Amino acid sequence: MPTTKYQIKQNSAHIVIIKDGKNVLIDTGSPQTIGKMPEFEWNGVKHNISESMLGMVDINEVCELSGEDIDVLLGADILGASPFIVDLQENCFILPD
């Protein structure tokens, strides 16, 4: 089975991958994906995203709280559409194609 692998950033307390030059925080507990840009492509599908989640938390607050420069918080609305593997031994996030 072909897969896409993303390295998990070193020295991060969170699961952060780099996709297309953007820092993407993987957050399975978040119901919604938010980001600094209006559109985000994941697994071949373009998704419209906003800068804030339910009007309560915005992407700048995510950066402050995480201590990282995060471009996208990838939530369950997009993550739930396809299976994935977080391999901490190999330090990578695996997405079947």
A tleap script that builds the chain and sets N, CA, C and O, in Angstrom:
source leaprc.protein.ff14SB
mol = sequence {
  NMET PRO THR THR LYS TYR GLN ILE LYS GLN
  ASN SER ALA HIE ILE VAL ILE ILE LYS ASP
  GLY LYS ASN VAL LEU ILE ASP THR GLY SER
  PRO GLN THR ILE GLY LYS MET PRO GLU PHE
  GLU TRP ASN GLY VAL LYS HIE ASN ILE SER
  GLU SER MET LEU GLY MET VAL ASP ILE ASN
  GLU VAL CYS GLU LEU SER GLY GLU ASP ILE
  ASP VAL LEU LEU GLY ALA ASP ILE LEU GLY
  ALA SER PRO PHE ILE VAL ASP LEU GLN GLU
  ASN CYS PHE ILE LEU PRO CASP
}
set mol.1.N position { 0.847 -1.181 0.000 }
set mol.1.CA position { 0.000 0.000 0.000 }
set mol.1.C position { 0.892 1.244 0.000 }
set mol.1.O position { 1.719 1.401 0.899 }
set mol.2.N position { 0.745 2.115 -0.974 }
set mol.2.CA position { 1.539 3.345 -0.995 }
set mol.2.C position { 1.133 4.260 0.165 }
set mol.2.O position { -0.025 4.290 0.580 }
set mol.3.N position { 2.094 4.986 0.662 }
set mol.3.CA position { 1.825 5.895 1.773 }
set mol.3.C position { 2.546 7.218 1.570 }
set mol.3.O position { 3.500 7.315 0.798 }
set mol.4.N position { 2.071 8.228 2.279 }
set mol.4.CA position { 2.755 9.509 2.361 }
set mol.4.C position { 3.253 9.632 3.788 }
set mol.4.O position { 2.494 9.431 4.737 }
set mol.5.N position { 4.529 9.962 3.942 }
set mol.5.CA position { 5.111 10.103 5.274 }
set mol.5.C position { 5.546 11.542 5.494 }
set mol.5.O position { 6.137 12.171 4.616 }
set mol.6.N position { 5.248 12.044 6.666 }
set mol.6.CA position { 5.698 13.363 7.091 }
set mol.6.C position { 6.522 13.180 8.354 }
set mol.6.O position { 6.096 12.486 9.278 }
set mol.7.N position { 7.682 13.788 8.403 }
set mol.7.CA position { 8.492 13.741 9.618 }
set mol.7.C position { 7.836 14.604 10.688 }
set mol.7.O position { 7.335 15.691 10.400 }
set mol.8.N position { 7.842 14.117 11.909 }
set mol.8.CA position { 7.384 14.906 13.042 }
set mol.8.C position { 8.543 15.811 13.454 }
set mol.8.O position { 9.680 15.357 13.585 }
set mol.9.N position { 8.244 17.092 13.656 }
set mol.9.CA position { 9.289 18.061 14.012 }
set mol.9.C position { 9.969 17.672 15.310 }
set mol.9.O position { 9.316 17.284 16.279 }
set mol.10.N position { 11.272 17.779 15.315 }
set mol.10.CA position { 12.054 17.534 16.524 }
set mol.10.C position { 11.856 18.683 17.508 }
set mol.10.O position { 11.487 19.792 17.120 }
set mol.11.N position { 12.103 18.405 18.774 }
set mol.11.CA position { 12.040 19.420 19.833 }
set mol.11.C position { 10.662 20.041 19.984 }
set mol.11.O position { 10.545 21.200 20.383 }
set mol.12.N position { 9.639 19.299 19.674 }
set mol.12.CA position { 8.279 19.789 19.831 }
set mol.12.C position { 7.577 18.929 20.872 }
set mol.12.O position { 7.730 17.708 20.886 }
set mol.13.N position { 6.816 19.566 21.734 }
set mol.13.CA position { 6.033 18.831 22.729 }
set mol.13.C position { 4.728 18.329 22.121 }
set mol.13.O position { 3.960 17.628 22.779 }
set mol.14.N position { 4.484 18.689 20.875 }
set mol.14.CA position { 3.251 18.336 20.178 }
set mol.14.C position { 3.601 17.570 18.904 }
set mol.14.O position { 4.766 17.499 18.513 }
set mol.15.N position { 2.600 17.009 18.273 }
set mol.15.CA position { 2.829 16.363 16.980 }
set mol.15.C position { 2.655 17.434 15.908 }
set mol.15.O position { 1.538 17.806 15.551 }
set mol.16.N position { 3.774 17.914 15.412 }
set mol.16.CA position { 3.801 18.953 14.384 }
set mol.16.C position { 4.562 18.394 13.193 }
set mol.16.O position { 5.689 17.917 13.327 }
set mol.17.N position { 3.929 18.459 12.025 }
set mol.17.CA position { 4.587 18.029 10.794 }
set mol.17.C position { 4.763 19.238 9.889 }
set mol.17.O position { 4.111 20.266 10.076 }
set mol.18.N position { 5.641 19.109 8.917 }
set mol.18.CA position { 5.807 20.161 7.914 }
set mol.18.C position { 5.235 19.641 6.607 }
set mol.18.O position { 5.677 18.621 6.077 }
set mol.19.N position { 4.241 20.361 6.096 }
set mol.19.CA position { 3.610 20.006 4.824 }
set mol.19.C position { 3.619 21.233 3.934 }
set mol.19.O position { 3.069 22.273 4.296 }
set mol.20.N position { 4.234 21.117 2.784 }
set mol.20.CA position { 4.311 22.234 1.834 }
set mol.20.C position { 4.870 23.496 2.493 }
set mol.20.O position { 4.411 24.604 2.214 }
set mol.21.N position { 5.858 23.321 3.364 }
set mol.21.CA position { 6.492 24.454 4.023 }
set mol.21.C position { 5.701 25.048 5.172 }
set mol.21.O position { 6.100 26.072 5.727 }
set mol.22.N position { 4.599 24.437 5.539 }
set mol.22.CA position { 3.733 24.931 6.617 }
set mol.22.C position { 3.836 24.013 7.828 }
set mol.22.O position { 3.888 22.791 7.687 }
set mol.23.N position { 3.864 24.607 9.021 }
set mol.23.CA position { 3.836 23.839 10.262 }
set mol.23.C position { 2.395 23.456 10.567 }
set mol.23.O position { 1.534 24.320 10.734 }
set mol.24.N position { 2.143 22.155 10.638 }
set mol.24.CA position { 0.792 21.633 10.832 }
set mol.24.C position { 0.751 20.880 12.160 }
set mol.24.O position { 1.441 19.876 12.334 }
set mol.25.N position { -0.065 21.373 13.095 }
set mol.25.CA position { -0.253 20.730 14.387 }
set mol.25.C position { -1.374 19.707 14.260 }
set mol.25.O position { -2.498 20.055 13.901 }
set mol.26.N position { -1.069 18.446 14.553 }
set mol.26.CA position { -2.059 17.376 14.501 }
set mol.26.C position { -2.797 17.376 15.837 }
set mol.26.O position { -2.182 17.176 16.885 }
set mol.27.N position { -4.110 17.600 15.807 }
set mol.27.CA position { -4.898 17.681 17.039 }
set mol.27.C position { -6.189 16.884 16.887 }
set mol.27.O position { -7.208 17.411 16.442 }
set mol.28.N position { -6.133 15.608 17.261 }
set mol.28.CA position { -7.306 14.737 17.122 }
set mol.28.C position { -8.439 15.142 18.058 }
set mol.28.O position { -9.584 14.743 17.843 }
set mol.29.N position { -8.147 15.921 19.084 }
set mol.29.CA position { -9.180 16.362 20.019 }
set mol.29.C position { -9.911 17.613 19.582 }
set mol.29.O position { -10.913 17.990 20.190 }
set mol.30.N position { -9.431 18.256 18.546 }
set mol.30.CA position { -10.084 19.463 18.041 }
set mol.30.C position { -11.159 19.082 17.028 }
set mol.30.O position { -10.886 18.313 16.107 }
set mol.31.N position { -12.370 19.603 17.178 }
set mol.31.CA position { -13.424 19.265 16.222 }
set mol.31.C position { -13.271 19.951 14.868 }
set mol.31.O position { -13.886 19.535 13.886 }
set mol.32.N position { -12.448 21.009 14.814 }
set mol.32.CA position { -12.370 21.838 13.610 }
set mol.32.C position { -10.925 22.163 13.260 }
set mol.32.O position { -10.086 22.343 14.143 }
set mol.33.N position { -10.647 22.235 11.970 }
set mol.33.CA position { -9.346 22.659 11.465 }
set mol.33.C position { -9.361 24.168 11.294 }
set mol.33.O position { -10.317 24.727 10.755 }
set mol.34.N position { -8.296 24.835 11.754 }
set mol.34.CA position { -8.156 26.277 11.557 }
set mol.34.C position { -6.750 26.558 11.046 }
set mol.34.O position { -5.847 25.735 11.202 }
set mol.35.N position { -6.569 27.732 10.431 }
set mol.35.CA position { -5.252 28.051 9.910 }
set mol.35.C position { -5.095 29.498 9.517 }
set mol.35.O position { -6.034 30.291 9.583 }
set mol.36.N position { -3.881 29.824 9.105 }
set mol.36.CA position { -3.546 31.185 8.697 }
set mol.36.C position { -3.957 31.481 7.265 }
set mol.36.O position { -3.921 32.634 6.834 }
set mol.37.N position { -4.349 30.450 6.521 }
set mol.37.CA position { -4.741 30.633 5.133 }
set mol.37.C position { -6.187 30.150 4.962 }
set mol.37.O position { -6.662 29.354 5.772 }
set mol.38.N position { -6.888 30.611 3.934 }
set mol.38.CA position { -8.302 30.235 3.769 }
set mol.38.C position { -8.528 28.829 3.224 }
set mol.38.O position { -9.644 28.313 3.286 }
set mol.39.N position { -7.479 28.206 2.691 }
set mol.39.CA position { -7.635 26.894 2.067 }
set mol.39.C position { -6.447 26.013 2.448 }
set mol.39.O position { -5.314 26.485 2.538 }
set mol.40.N position { -6.720 24.734 2.668 }
set mol.40.CA position { -5.670 23.786 3.029 }
set mol.40.C position { -5.928 22.473 2.310 }
set mol.40.O position { -7.034 21.934 2.361 }
set mol.41.N position { -4.894 21.960 1.635 }
set mol.41.CA position { -5.024 20.689 0.906 }
set mol.41.C position { -4.517 19.561 1.786 }
set mol.41.O position { -3.418 19.628 2.335 }
set mol.42.N position { -5.341 18.517 1.912 }
set mol.42.CA position { -4.959 17.349 2.702 }
set mol.42.C position { -5.411 16.093 1.992 }
set mol.42.O position { -6.590 15.943 1.668 }
set mol.43.N position { -4.495 15.208 1.754 }
set mol.43.CA position { -4.775 13.925 1.107 }
set mol.43.C position { -5.469 14.118 -0.248 }
set mol.43.O position { -6.371 13.363 -0.610 }
set mol.44.N position { -5.030 15.138 -0.983 }
set mol.44.CA position { -5.545 15.393 -2.322 }
set mol.44.C position { -6.840 16.175 -2.384 }
set mol.44.O position { -7.379 16.389 -3.470 }
set mol.45.N position { -7.353 16.607 -1.237 }
set mol.45.CA position { -8.623 17.340 -1.193 }
set mol.45.C position { -8.375 18.732 -0.614 }
set mol.45.O position { -7.713 18.874 0.414 }
set mol.46.N position { -8.910 19.755 -1.280 }
set mol.46.CA position { -8.800 21.121 -0.768 }
set mol.46.C position { -9.963 21.385 0.183 }
set mol.46.O position { -11.117 21.068 -0.109 }
set mol.47.N position { -9.626 21.975 1.328 }
set mol.47.CA position { -10.623 22.281 2.353 }
set mol.47.C position { -10.606 23.775 2.635 }
set mol.47.O position { -9.536 24.375 2.740 }
set mol.48.N position { -11.774 24.375 2.758 }
set mol.48.CA position { -11.876 25.753 3.210 }
set mol.48.C position { -11.763 25.747 4.729 }
set mol.48.O position { -12.458 24.991 5.406 }
set mol.49.N position { -10.888 26.590 5.257 }
set mol.49.CA position { -10.715 26.668 6.704 }
set mol.49.C position { -10.760 28.127 7.135 }
set mol.49.O position { -10.568 29.030 6.321 }
set mol.50.N position { -11.013 28.351 8.418 }
set mol.50.CA position { -11.038 29.717 8.933 }
set mol.50.C position { -9.907 29.904 9.936 }
set mol.50.O position { -9.211 28.952 10.288 }
set mol.51.N position { -9.732 31.144 10.391 }
set mol.51.CA position { -8.670 31.445 11.349 }
set mol.51.C position { -9.088 31.159 12.779 }
set mol.51.O position { -8.239 31.082 13.667 }
set mol.52.N position { -10.393 31.000 13.017 }
set mol.52.CA position { -10.844 30.773 14.390 }
set mol.52.C position { -11.780 29.575 14.469 }
set mol.52.O position { -12.436 29.204 13.496 }
set mol.53.N position { -11.820 28.987 15.646 }
set mol.53.CA position { -12.644 27.819 15.896 }
set mol.53.C position { -13.850 28.237 16.732 }
set mol.53.O position { -13.723 28.630 17.892 }
set mol.54.N position { -15.007 28.143 16.117 }
set mol.54.CA position { -16.256 28.441 16.812 }
set mol.54.C position { -16.241 29.819 17.469 }
set mol.54.O position { -16.939 30.053 18.456 }
set mol.55.N position { -15.441 30.726 16.911 }
set mol.55.CA position { -15.357 32.081 17.436 }
set mol.55.C position { -14.670 32.190 18.785 }
set mol.55.O position { -14.679 33.257 19.398 }
set mol.56.N position { -14.068 31.090 19.263 }
set mol.56.CA position { -13.472 31.102 20.603 }
set mol.56.C position { -11.947 31.120 20.581 }
set mol.56.O position { -11.328 31.884 21.321 }
set mol.57.N position { -11.346 30.301 19.755 }
set mol.57.CA position { -9.888 30.181 19.699 }
set mol.57.C position { -9.444 30.456 18.275 }
set mol.57.O position { -10.014 29.914 17.329 }
set mol.58.N position { -8.427 31.297 18.116 }
set mol.58.CA position { -7.924 31.525 16.761 }
set mol.58.C position { -6.507 30.973 16.632 }
set mol.58.O position { -5.883 30.585 17.619 }
set mol.59.N position { -6.018 30.947 15.412 }
set mol.59.CA position { -4.723 30.325 15.128 }
set mol.59.C position { -3.582 31.040 15.848 }
set mol.59.O position { -2.588 30.405 16.200 }
set mol.60.N position { -3.705 32.347 16.074 }
set mol.60.CA position { -2.659 33.071 16.805 }
set mol.60.C position { -2.593 32.621 18.259 }
set mol.60.O position { -1.509 32.536 18.837 }
set mol.61.N position { -3.754 32.332 18.855 }
set mol.61.CA position { -3.774 31.815 20.227 }
set mol.61.C position { -3.161 30.418 20.289 }
set mol.61.O position { -2.493 30.072 21.264 }
set mol.62.N position { -3.389 29.620 19.252 }
set mol.62.CA position { -2.785 28.288 19.185 }
set mol.62.C position { -1.263 28.418 19.192 }
set mol.62.O position { -0.573 27.659 19.871 }
set mol.63.N position { -0.749 29.377 18.438 }
set mol.63.CA position { 0.701 29.617 18.406 }
set mol.63.C position { 1.211 29.996 19.794 }
set mol.63.O position { 2.223 29.467 20.255 }
set mol.64.N position { 0.513 30.904 20.450 }
set mol.64.CA position { 0.929 31.342 21.784 }
set mol.64.C position { 0.889 30.194 22.785 }
set mol.64.O position { 1.840 29.995 23.541 }
set mol.65.N position { -0.204 29.441 22.794 }
set mol.65.CA position { -0.371 28.353 23.762 }
set mol.65.C position { 0.612 27.209 23.533 }
set mol.65.O position { 1.078 26.585 24.486 }
set mol.66.N position { 0.921 26.938 22.275 }
set mol.66.CA position { 1.822 25.826 21.962 }
set mol.66.C position { 3.290 26.229 22.012 }
set mol.66.O position { 4.171 25.374 22.114 }
set mol.67.N position { 3.551 27.524 21.940 }
set mol.67.CA position { 4.929 27.993 21.896 }
set mol.67.C position { 5.594 27.732 20.555 }
set mol.67.O position { 6.821 27.748 20.453 }
set mol.68.N position { 4.792 27.494 19.530 }
set mol.68.CA position { 5.306 27.174 18.193 }
set mol.68.C position { 4.645 28.076 17.157 }
set mol.68.O position { 3.550 28.595 17.374 }
set mol.69.N position { 5.320 28.252 16.041 }
set mol.69.CA position { 4.738 28.980 14.914 }
set mol.69.C position { 3.923 27.978 14.098 }
set mol.69.O position { 4.464 27.280 13.241 }
set mol.70.N position { 2.631 27.913 14.368 }
set mol.70.CA position { 1.735 26.950 13.729 }
set mol.70.C position { 0.967 27.646 12.608 }
set mol.70.O position { 0.386 28.711 12.816 }
set mol.71.N position { 0.965 27.045 11.426 }
set mol.71.CA position { 0.202 27.582 10.302 }
set mol.71.C position { -1.192 26.968 10.220 }
set mol.71.O position { -2.151 27.640 9.841 }
set mol.72.N position { -1.298 25.689 10.577 }
set mol.72.CA position { -2.578 24.975 10.514 }
set mol.72.C position { -2.704 24.079 11.740 }
set mol.72.O position { -1.775 23.346 12.079 }
set mol.73.N position { -3.861 24.140 12.405 }
set mol.73.CA position { -4.221 23.157 13.411 }
set mol.73.C position { -5.163 22.192 12.704 }
set mol.73.O position { -6.288 22.554 12.360 }
set mol.74.N position { -4.705 20.974 12.490 }
set mol.74.CA position { -5.462 19.977 11.730 }
set mol.74.C position { -6.325 19.180 12.698 }
set mol.74.O position { -5.820 18.395 13.501 }
set mol.75.N position { -7.641 19.394 12.609 }
set mol.75.CA position { -8.581 18.790 13.538 }
set mol.75.C position { -9.303 17.578 12.981 }
set mol.75.O position { -9.051 17.134 11.860 }
set mol.76.N position { -10.212 17.054 13.798 }
set mol.76.CA position { -10.928 15.817 13.479 }
set mol.76.C position { -11.839 15.942 12.263 }
set mol.76.O position { -12.157 14.934 11.632 }
set mol.77.N position { -12.265 17.148 11.924 }
set mol.77.CA position { -13.136 17.301 10.754 }
set mol.77.C position { -12.443 16.838 9.480 }
set mol.77.O position { -13.096 16.310 8.581 }
set mol.78.N position { -11.140 17.027 9.391 }
set mol.78.CA position { -10.372 16.571 8.228 }
set mol.78.C position { -9.667 15.249 8.532 }
set mol.78.O position { -9.667 14.339 7.703 }
set mol.79.N position { -9.068 15.144 9.718 }
set mol.79.CA position { -8.352 13.910 10.072 }
set mol.79.C position { -9.263 12.684 10.071 }
set mol.79.O position { -8.828 11.585 9.726 }
set mol.80.N position { -10.514 12.871 10.452 }
set mol.80.CA position { -11.444 11.747 10.547 }
set mol.80.C position { -11.863 11.158 9.219 }
set mol.80.O position { -12.508 10.110 9.183 }
set mol.81.N position { -11.509 11.814 8.127 }
set mol.81.CA position { -11.929 11.346 6.800 }
set mol.81.C position { -11.059 10.218 6.258 }
set mol.81.O position { -11.440 9.554 5.293 }
set mol.82.N position { -9.907 9.994 6.861 }
set mol.82.CA position { -9.026 8.934 6.360 }
set mol.82.C position { -8.174 8.381 7.499 }
set mol.82.O position { -7.909 9.079 8.477 }
set mol.83.N position { -7.749 7.129 7.368 }
set mol.83.CA position { -6.899 6.551 8.416 }
set mol.83.C position { -5.501 7.166 8.393 }
set mol.83.O position { -5.045 7.660 7.362 }
set mol.84.N position { -4.839 7.128 9.527 }
set mol.84.CA position { -3.459 7.599 9.620 }
set mol.84.C position { -2.769 6.864 10.754 }
set mol.84.O position { -3.415 6.257 11.608 }
set mol.85.N position { -1.454 6.930 10.747 }
set mol.85.CA position { -0.638 6.291 11.782 }
set mol.85.C position { 0.361 7.323 12.293 }
set mol.85.O position { 1.014 8.010 11.508 }
set mol.86.N position { 0.473 7.424 13.599 }
set mol.86.CA position { 1.528 8.216 14.216 }
set mol.86.C position { 2.552 7.214 14.733 }
set mol.86.O position { 2.284 6.478 15.683 }
set mol.87.N position { 3.713 7.187 14.110 }
set mol.87.CA position { 4.775 6.248 14.472 }
set mol.87.C position { 5.850 7.014 15.240 }
set mol.87.O position { 6.723 7.645 14.644 }
set mol.88.N position { 5.775 6.950 16.568 }
set mol.88.CA position { 6.717 7.707 17.388 }
set mol.88.C position { 8.109 7.092 17.393 }
set mol.88.O position { 9.092 7.797 17.623 }
set mol.89.N position { 8.209 5.787 17.141 }
set mol.89.CA position { 9.538 5.166 17.055 }
set mol.89.C position { 10.300 5.687 15.842 }
set mol.89.O position { 11.495 5.973 15.925 }
set mol.90.N position { 9.607 5.808 14.722 }
set mol.90.CA position { 10.232 6.318 13.496 }
set mol.90.C position { 10.084 7.832 13.373 }
set mol.90.O position { 10.605 8.440 12.437 }
set mol.91.N position { 9.367 8.439 14.325 }
set mol.91.CA position { 9.158 9.885 14.355 }
set mol.91.C position { 8.499 10.400 13.072 }
set mol.91.O position { 8.942 11.385 12.481 }
set mol.92.N position { 7.426 9.709 12.655 }
set mol.92.CA position { 6.745 10.151 11.441 }
set mol.92.C position { 5.233 9.951 11.536 }
set mol.92.O position { 4.735 9.135 12.311 }
set mol.93.N position { 4.537 10.718 10.729 }
set mol.93.CA position { 3.088 10.664 10.577 }
set mol.93.C position { 2.841 10.041 9.211 }
set mol.93.O position { 3.343 10.535 8.201 }
set mol.94.N position { 2.073 8.961 9.175 }
set mol.94.CA position { 1.887 8.199 7.940 }
set mol.94.C position { 0.437 8.297 7.497 }
set mol.94.O position { -0.484 8.079 8.284 }
set mol.95.N position { 0.249 8.626 6.231 }
set mol.95.CA position { -1.073 8.773 5.643 }
set mol.95.C position { -1.162 7.880 4.415 }
set mol.95.O position { -0.464 8.118 3.430 }
set mol.96.N position { -2.020 6.844 4.456 }
set mol.96.CA position { -2.169 5.997 3.262 }
set mol.96.C position { -2.706 6.815 2.084 }
set mol.96.O position { -3.565 7.679 2.256 }
set mol.97.N position { -2.190 6.531 0.893 }
set mol.97.CA position { -2.674 7.215 -0.322 }
set mol.97.C position { -3.919 6.544 -0.858 }
set mol.97.O position { -4.467 6.979 -1.871 }
savepdb mol mol.pdb
quit
